[in-house]
Amino acid sequence: MTAATLAILLNGCAATTAGGNAGCISYAEARLARPPAATVATVPPDWARWIADLDDRMTGTCR
């Protein structure tokens, strides 16, 4: 996965909706404090894929 793809994944999602779930609320708040997507270029590819997968799973679960 390229840094550009990861940046799209990290920036392209709408704000996570919580639906009253404490875990989803916490994750939505954490996403607001996420570093800029441009810093992804310095993340090793395995970590970048893991971060993208985690974010995709959490935002999918919390919608």
N, CA, C and O of each residue as an XYZ file, in Angstrom:
252
protein
N       0.859     -1.173      0.000
C       0.000      0.000      0.000
C       0.903      1.233      0.000
O       1.849      1.321      0.783
N       0.608      2.160     -0.864
C       1.426      3.358     -0.946
C       0.988      4.378      0.090
O      -0.102      4.291      0.655
N       1.854      5.339      0.324
C       1.528      6.402      1.273
C       0.303      7.179      0.794
O      -0.513      7.620      1.604
N       0.178      7.346     -0.528
C      -0.983      8.076     -1.060
C      -2.280      7.322     -0.771
O      -3.291      7.926     -0.411
N      -2.242      6.000     -0.931
C      -3.433      5.200     -0.643
C      -3.795      5.299      0.816
O      -4.964      5.469      1.161
N      -2.800      5.196      1.677
C      -3.049      5.302      3.104
C      -3.586      6.675      3.465
O      -4.477      6.790      4.307
N      -3.059      7.710      2.844
C      -3.545      9.063      3.115
C      -5.016      9.195      2.738
O      -5.785      9.846      3.446
N      -5.407      8.579      1.624
C      -6.816      8.620      1.219
C      -7.676      7.914      2.252
O      -8.738      8.408      2.632
N      -7.211      6.752      2.705
C      -7.968      6.015      3.710
C      -8.119      6.810      4.999
O      -9.181      6.807      5.620
N      -7.059      7.482      5.392
C      -7.093      8.204      6.656
C      -7.835      9.524      6.569
O      -8.332     10.019      7.581
N      -7.917     10.099      5.388
C      -8.585     11.392      5.249
C      -9.941     11.295      4.576
O     -10.770     12.190      4.737
N     -10.185     10.236      3.829
C     -11.392     10.130      3.035
C     -12.633      9.748      3.822
O     -13.749      9.963      3.348
N     -12.466      9.188      5.007
C     -13.624      8.751      5.782
C     -14.329      9.949      6.410
O     -13.695     10.897      6.873
N     -15.611      9.880      6.411
C     -16.376     10.891      7.139
C     -16.130     10.684      8.619
O     -15.648      9.629      9.029
N     -16.449     11.660      9.406
C     -16.269     11.523     10.855
C     -17.005     10.287     11.345
O     -18.140     10.019     10.951
N     -16.349      9.557     12.191
C     -16.949      8.345     12.738
C     -18.149      8.710     13.586
O     -18.077      9.607     14.426
N     -19.242      8.020     13.369
C     -20.407      8.247     14.210
C     -20.384      7.236     15.337
O     -19.995      6.084     15.142
N     -20.784      7.650     16.472
C     -20.620      6.818     17.652
C     -21.829      5.976     17.987
O     -21.665      4.847     18.450
N     -23.009      6.458     17.781
C     -24.184      5.686     18.115
C     -24.300      5.333     19.587
O     -24.962      4.360     19.949
N     -23.658      6.120     20.432
C     -23.757      5.882     21.860
C     -22.776      4.879     22.423
O     -22.735      4.695     23.640
N     -21.980      4.219     21.590
C     -21.011      3.236     22.042
C     -19.773      3.951     22.567
O     -19.170      4.752     21.853
N     -19.391      3.669     23.807
C     -18.251      4.365     24.419
C     -16.957      4.134     23.642
O     -16.148      5.053     23.514
N     -16.751      2.931     23.126
C     -15.551      2.645     22.343
C     -15.513      3.444     21.060
O     -14.461      3.950     20.669
N     -16.658      3.560     20.401
C     -16.725      4.323     19.159
C     -16.544      5.817     19.416
O     -15.901      6.514     18.631
N     -17.107      6.299     20.504
C     -16.922      7.705     20.865
C     -15.442      7.987     21.104
O     -14.912      8.990     20.626
N     -14.785      7.113     21.834
C     -13.364      7.272     22.124
C     -12.540      7.232     20.840
O     -11.617      8.027     20.663
N     -12.877      6.301     19.946
C     -12.135      6.197     18.688
C     -12.343      7.441     17.833
O     -11.395      7.934     17.222
N     -13.561      7.951     17.781
C     -13.838      9.167     17.012
C     -13.020     10.342     17.544
O     -12.501     11.145     16.769
N     -12.909     10.437     18.863
C     -12.096     11.510     19.463
C     -10.622     11.320     19.125
O      -9.924     12.289     18.830
N     -10.146     10.080     19.166
C      -8.733      9.807     18.854
C      -8.421     10.139     17.398
O      -7.331     10.622     17.094
N      -9.375      9.882     16.492
C      -9.148     10.190     15.076
C      -8.939     11.686     14.865
O      -8.207     12.082     13.958
N      -9.569     12.518     15.686
C      -9.409     13.967     15.551
C      -7.991     14.419     15.889
O      -7.534     15.450     15.396
N      -7.298     13.657     16.725
C      -5.941     14.007     17.139
C      -4.875     13.326     16.285
O      -3.684     13.450     16.569
N      -5.287     12.615     15.256
C      -4.359     11.873     14.394
C      -3.383     12.833     13.713
O      -3.774     13.932     13.318
N      -2.116     12.429     13.571
C      -1.137     13.273     12.865
C      -1.534     13.456     11.393
O      -2.327     12.678     10.863
N      -0.988     14.472     10.743
C      -1.302     14.709      9.333
C      -0.946     13.495      8.475
O       0.036     12.804      8.747
N      -1.739     13.240      7.446
C      -1.505     12.094      6.561
C      -0.149     12.176      5.871
O       0.413     11.144      5.506
N       0.387     13.375      5.685
C       1.694     13.521      5.032
C       2.804     12.817      5.803
O       3.825     12.453      5.219
N       2.620     12.623      7.091
C       3.657     11.961      7.885
C       3.690     10.459      7.650
O       4.598      9.779      8.127
N       2.707      9.930      6.918
C       2.645      8.497      6.642
C       3.857      8.026      5.845
O       4.257      6.868      5.960
N       4.435      8.888      5.055
C       5.580      8.513      4.229
C       6.735      7.971      5.058
O       7.564      7.221      4.541
N       6.805      8.334      6.328
C       7.905      7.881      7.171
C       7.581      6.602      7.945
O       8.426      6.097      8.685
N       6.367      6.075      7.781
C       5.941      4.873      8.495
C       6.311      3.646      7.664
O       6.043      3.619      6.463
N       6.922      2.628      8.278
C       7.235      1.405      7.532
C       5.964      0.803      6.922
O       4.898      0.889      7.531
N       6.056      0.198      5.733
C       4.877     -0.314      5.021
C       4.016     -1.275      5.839
O       2.790     -1.202      5.760
N       4.616     -2.169      6.620
C       3.812     -3.093      7.427
C       2.955     -2.348      8.438
O       1.793     -2.692      8.653
N       3.531     -1.332      9.053
C       2.772     -0.534     10.020
C       1.702      0.277      9.316
O       0.586      0.401      9.820
N       2.029      0.832      8.155
C       1.045      1.629      7.408
C      -0.165      0.778      7.041
O      -1.302      1.235      7.157
N       0.071     -0.463      6.598
C      -1.043     -1.357      6.267
C      -1.870     -1.678      7.508
O      -3.099     -1.704      7.447
N      -1.197     -1.924      8.635
C      -1.899     -2.241      9.870
C      -2.752     -1.060     10.333
O      -3.898     -1.239     10.745
N      -2.192      0.136     10.263
C      -2.928      1.342     10.664
C      -4.152      1.526      9.775
O      -5.244      1.801     10.272
N      -3.977      1.376      8.464
C      -5.097      1.529      7.537
C      -6.169      0.479      7.798
O      -7.359      0.792      7.778
N      -5.758     -0.760      8.041
C      -6.709     -1.838      8.311
C      -7.469     -1.572      9.603
O      -8.690     -1.719      9.650
N      -6.757     -1.184     10.642
C      -7.394     -0.878     11.923
C      -8.408      0.253     11.777
O      -9.534      0.159     12.267
N      -7.995      1.320     11.096
C      -8.899      2.454     10.918
C     -10.136      2.052     10.123
O     -11.252      2.455     10.452
N      -9.934      1.258      9.077
C     -11.054      0.807      8.253
C     -12.022     -0.046      9.081
O     -13.237      0.126      8.987
N     -11.492     -0.951      9.879
C     -12.343     -1.807     10.701
C     -13.104     -1.005     11.766
O     -14.294     -1.221     11.996
N     -12.394     -0.086     12.400
C     -13.040      0.695     13.471
C     -14.103      1.637     12.902
O     -15.194      1.744     13.463
N     -13.801      2.316     11.801
C     -14.805      3.228     11.254
C     -15.979      2.438     10.694
O     -17.117      2.900     10.781
N     -15.739      1.262     10.124
C     -16.828      0.429      9.621
C     -17.720     -0.060     10.744
O     -18.941     -0.105     10.596
N     -17.124     -0.425     11.860
C     -17.868     -0.921     13.008
C     -18.682      0.187     13.670
O     -19.787     -0.053     14.156
N     -18.143      1.382     13.685
C     -18.755      2.476     14.443
C     -19.697      3.345     13.619
O     -20.182      4.354     14.131
N     -19.968      3.010     12.409
C     -20.886      3.832     11.595
C     -22.298      3.563     11.966
O     -23.211      4.157     11.392
